Amino acid sequence: MSTHFSVSVHCLLLLSLSAPERITSAEIAGSVNTNPVVVRRILGGLKKAELVNSSPGTRGFYLAKPSSEITLAMIYQAAKDEGPLFPIHGNCNPDCEVGLHIDGLLTNLYMVAESKVEQFFASITLEDMERSSSQMEVVPSQSE
């Protein structure tokens, strides 16, 4: 499983907590402890999903909408370009009864699981994550 989702949440929390100030990809990379190029690629996906913005000539990124309007489901959708939540191993032996059918069995199971995860993520906003960060417990919005 890719870490793209968790790094995306990390980036957005930094942007939210620093608002209205902008943060550069290098500053975010320092917090994530990764290369700024990786952060810029992730921020590019978040920008495409209209969750962050940047302006030509002005250094740094900022949230495109209030943290109360950004759900984990939106972040997850933006991060899905890196692959499915539950990837399936490939190259199974077609002469094996299990190997022959495992892709179909797991694909259906994983589709249901991913749907449940997305439903849960839709109930949690970035603002919820901000409030919960000191408590280390995520409590979904009461607006459900």
Buried (B, 14 or more C-beta within 10 A) or exposed (E): EBBBBEBBBBBBBBBBBBEEEBBBBEBBBBEBEBEBEBBBBBBBBBBEBEBBBBEEEEEBBBBBEEBBEBBBBBBBBBBBEBEEBBEBEEEBEEEEEEEEEBEEEBEEEBEEEBEEBBEEBBBBBBBBBBBBEEEEEBEBBEEE
